[in-house]
Amino acid sequence: MKKSIYSAYILLAIFLVFGLSSCTKQQYCAQCYESVSGYQADDFCGESDEVDTYIDELYDTGASLGQNWSCNKVEE
């Protein structure tokens, strides 16, 4: 009986360690500045691919509007 209780505690501990560690995803933020107007945009934060997409879309949209964006992707 004691052996099965200890086994259950060990399995629970392993589950918690792996379960909690997989929930923490690395977050990144885009810090962007528009050089023509001097506008500093609010940081956009998310997963790496979301931030990359945001920066690409900002550059593409801004270029068609005569804007010159400069962005840094930083790890939070």
C-alpha positions as CSV (number, residue, x, y, z in Angstrom):
1,M,0.0,0.0,0.0
2,K,2.7,2.5,0.9
3,K,4.6,1.7,-2.3
4,S,1.6,2.6,-4.4
5,I,1.2,5.9,-2.5
6,Y,4.8,6.8,-3.0
7,S,4.5,5.9,-6.7
8,A,1.5,8.1,-7.0
9,Y,3.3,11.0,-5.4
10,I,6.3,10.5,-7.7
11,L,4.1,10.4,-10.8
12,L,2.3,13.6,-9.6
13,A,5.6,15.4,-9.0
14,I,6.8,14.4,-12.5
15,F,3.6,15.5,-14.1
16,L,3.7,18.9,-12.3
17,V,7.3,19.6,-13.2
18,F,6.8,18.8,-16.9
19,G,3.3,20.3,-17.0
20,L,4.3,23.6,-15.5
21,S,7.5,23.9,-17.5
22,S,5.7,23.4,-20.8
23,C,3.3,26.3,-20.0
24,T,5.9,28.9,-19.9
25,K,6.5,30.2,-23.4
26,Q,9.1,32.8,-24.3
27,Q,7.6,36.2,-25.0
28,Y,9.1,38.8,-27.3
29,C,8.2,42.4,-27.9
30,A,8.6,44.7,-30.9
31,Q,9.8,48.2,-30.1
32,C,9.1,50.4,-33.1
33,Y,10.0,53.9,-34.0
34,E,8.8,55.9,-37.1
35,S,11.6,58.2,-38.2
36,V,9.7,60.6,-40.5
37,S,7.2,61.7,-37.8
38,G,9.2,60.7,-34.7
39,Y,6.3,58.6,-33.4
40,Q,7.2,55.9,-30.9
41,A,4.7,53.0,-31.2
42,D,3.4,51.1,-28.2
43,D,5.3,47.8,-27.7
44,F,3.7,44.8,-29.4
45,C,4.3,41.6,-27.4
46,G,3.6,38.0,-28.1
47,E,5.3,34.8,-29.3
48,S,8.2,35.1,-31.7
49,D,6.3,34.4,-34.9
50,E,3.5,36.9,-33.9
51,V,6.1,39.6,-33.3
52,D,7.8,38.9,-36.6
53,T,4.5,39.1,-38.5
54,Y,3.7,42.4,-36.8
55,I,7.0,43.9,-37.8
56,D,6.7,42.7,-41.4
57,E,3.2,44.1,-41.7
58,L,4.2,47.4,-40.1
59,Y,7.1,47.8,-42.6
60,D,4.9,46.8,-45.6
61,T,2.0,49.0,-44.6
62,G,4.2,51.9,-43.6
63,A,6.2,51.9,-46.8
64,S,3.0,52.3,-48.8
65,L,2.1,55.3,-46.6
66,G,5.5,57.0,-46.8
67,Q,6.5,55.9,-43.4
68,N,10.0,54.6,-42.4
69,W,9.7,52.2,-39.5
70,S,12.6,50.9,-37.5
71,C,11.9,48.0,-35.1
72,N,13.8,46.0,-32.5
73,K,12.7,42.6,-31.4
74,V,13.5,42.1,-27.7
75,E,13.1,39.1,-25.5
76,E,11.0,39.6,-22.4
